[in-house]
Structures are given as C-alpha cells and as structure tokens.
Amino acid sequence: MDVDAVLGRTASLPCDVTPEANEDRVYMVLWFRAGKSTGGKPIYSFDVRGRSFNKALQWSDPKVFGPRAYFATVARPASLTLDTVQLDDEGVYRCRVDFKNSPTRNFQIRLSVIGKVS
C-alpha cells in the first residue's frame, strides 16, 4: 500500500488489527522500518498483553518518531498517525499484528513525502 503525506502535515499508516474470529483479540502491534539502521528492532509498539485494548502500552523509538507518533485504534483500519511529517520519514514500513489465537498478520506501507526541496 502507498501513502502520500505532505511535508509538515500528518500522515496515517493503516494497519488492520481486526481479528478474523470475534472471540480472538490483539496481543501486540509492532511497527518496523525497512532500510534504516534500526537493527531489525521495532520503532513503535502497541502492547495489549494482560490489559484491556484501551489501556495498551504504547512506545515510540525516540530516535525515529518520538512523541510525533501515536496508534489510532478508533479509525478503521487502525493507523499509526505521524505528526509533522519530515522528509526523512519517507520509506517502507511494516506493521505486524500478533493475535491471541489467529496467525500473525503483516502489512507493508510505502510512505512518500511531498514537499519543497530548497
């Protein structure tokens, strides 16, 4: 999936967290970035293990997005919302959704940043 964002504005990277079965539930959502020196580690996590969905622990890598990112779960599909998009944010991201029972799901999103280059 391709997402275009305007430099300095907000971008939404979609990630469907809806389980296939009604009785299943999300355990964790992890975001990764391809090609950057993250060492294969997640750059954002949404951890629901042992707590209700609306009390999930959210963590954002301070070297990547820091406080500019948050996972919006009320939207359908849910999305990683990124404030004040920068040119350096452009790239390929992967959303991994782990469920209690269903198989893990992965989505790939290519973010393109549209802006003036001086």
Number of C-alpha atoms within 10 A of each C-alpha: 10 11 15 14 22 16 20 15 13 15 23 19 25 22 26 17 22 15 18 12 9 7 8 13 19 21 20 21 23 19 21 20 24 14 11 11 8 14 10 11 12 18 19 24 21 22 20 20 15 9 11 12 16 9 11 16 14 16 18 19 15 11 8 16 18 14 12 14 22 20 22 16 15 9 11 12 13 17 20 19 16 22 17 15 22 18 16 10 19 18 15 18 19 18 25 21 23 21 21 14 14 14 11 13 15 15 15 19 17 17 19 19 21 16 13 8 5 3
